[in-house]
Amino acid sequence: MAINFNSLPTEKPAMGTIIPKGHYLAKIRKSEMKTPKNETRPDYFTAECDITEPASGASMGKFWINLFESEAPLVRYQLSRFIQALRLPIQGDFELKDLTKMVNGKELEIDIMPEERNDDKPPQRSVVDISAECFYPVGTSAAVAETAGVPVDFPEPQAYATPQAEPQVHASY
């Protein structure tokens, strides 16, 4: 088969479906720990999710949630919101790899937006929208409630024992 080199793209295409800015339902298909390209950094947690538009139930494609061990406040906040949104009863010390045993098949609500770039090029992917609360328990209708000025409360999770180990922390992500 001949390739017409004049018709090849000159700009890098998007890395998948660009999900528009919005509030969506995410169902976690699978999760795992991955080694970053820079192997001096610690492994990170990733969850592959099916994204649907809540009102219509329309599929918006796949999305990956990545969580890291870090002392950075925003990274720790995202991890906290993820755990709260799934109503995981975690207390005390735990390791990110423990999440892979707890989250598959679970659902949460998530704020997503196209990545913001510092150049004039179009977004290459969608990312978690950190301008709001990021993750919410299913059924809290957090985006609607917050727009109406209604505070969103998370129920207290029931505690259970998790392995007591010192978490390995990396200063950046």
TADA-V974026 format. One record per residue. N is the residue number from 1. SS is DSSP state (A for helix, B for strand, O for the rest). PHI is phi in degrees with one decimal (none if undefined). Layout:
N SS PHI
N SS PHI
//
This chain:
1 O none
2 O -81.9
3 O -109.7
4 O -85.6
5 A -66.5
6 A -70.9
7 A -97.0
8 O -71.2
9 O -65.1
10 O -102.0
11 O -116.1
12 O -66.1
13 O -75.7
14 O -59.2
15 O -84.9
16 O 152.4
17 O -70.8
18 O -88.7
19 O -82.5
20 O -64.4
21 O -56.0
22 B 171.8
23 B -107.9
24 B -131.3
25 B -99.6
26 B -120.0
27 B -111.2
28 B -77.3
29 B -80.3
30 B -156.3
31 B -139.2
32 B -162.5
33 B -95.0
34 B -126.0
35 O -91.0
36 O -69.0
37 O -59.3
38 O -84.7
39 O -69.4
40 O -80.2
41 O -90.5
42 O -72.2
43 O -58.2
44 B -127.0
45 B -90.8
46 B -134.9
47 B -126.0
48 B -84.9
49 B -124.1
50 B -91.9
51 B -106.8
52 B -128.3
53 B -80.5
54 O -60.5
55 O -68.1
56 O -97.1
57 O 77.6
58 O -70.4
59 B -71.3
60 B -106.7
61 B 111.2
62 B -102.7
63 B -149.0
64 B -114.1
65 B -96.1
66 B -115.6
67 B -125.4
68 O -127.1
69 O -86.3
70 B -163.7
71 O -92.5
72 O -64.8
73 A -55.8
74 A -66.0
75 A -65.1
76 A -67.7
77 A -63.8
78 A -59.7
79 A -61.9
80 A -60.6
81 A -63.6
82 A -61.7
83 A -63.3
84 A -65.3
85 A -62.7
86 O -87.2
87 O 54.5
88 O -80.7
89 O -82.4
90 O -97.5
91 O -136.8
92 O 74.2
93 O -80.8
94 O -155.4
95 O -111.3
96 A -55.3
97 A -61.7
98 A -64.8
99 A -62.5
100 O -62.5
101 O -88.0
102 O -117.5
103 O -107.6
104 O -59.9
105 O 87.0
106 O -83.0
107 B -122.6
108 B -153.3
109 B -98.1
110 B -144.6
111 B -95.3
112 B -126.9
113 B -150.8
114 B -64.8
115 O -59.6
116 O -94.7
117 O -111.3
118 O -93.7
119 O -125.8
120 O -88.1
121 O -83.5
122 O -70.0
123 O -60.2
124 O -98.2
125 O -162.0
126 B -99.5
127 B -135.8
128 B -66.6
129 O -81.8
130 O -90.9
131 O -75.5
132 O -115.7
133 O -95.8
134 O 73.7
135 B -125.4
136 B -141.3
137 O -65.1
138 O -62.0
139 O 90.3
140 O -80.1
141 O 46.8
142 A -56.2
143 A -62.9
144 A -68.6
145 A -62.5
146 A -66.7
147 A -61.9
148 O -84.3
149 O 81.1
150 O -91.3
151 O -67.5
152 O -104.3
153 O -104.4
154 O -100.5
155 O -69.2
156 O -70.3
157 O -74.8
158 O -82.6
159 O -82.2
160 O -145.7
161 O -71.6
162 O -120.7
163 O -56.2
164 O -90.3
165 O -140.0
166 O -70.1
167 O -69.8
168 O -85.3
169 O -117.4
170 B -118.8
171 O -72.1
172 O -138.3
173 O -129.6
//
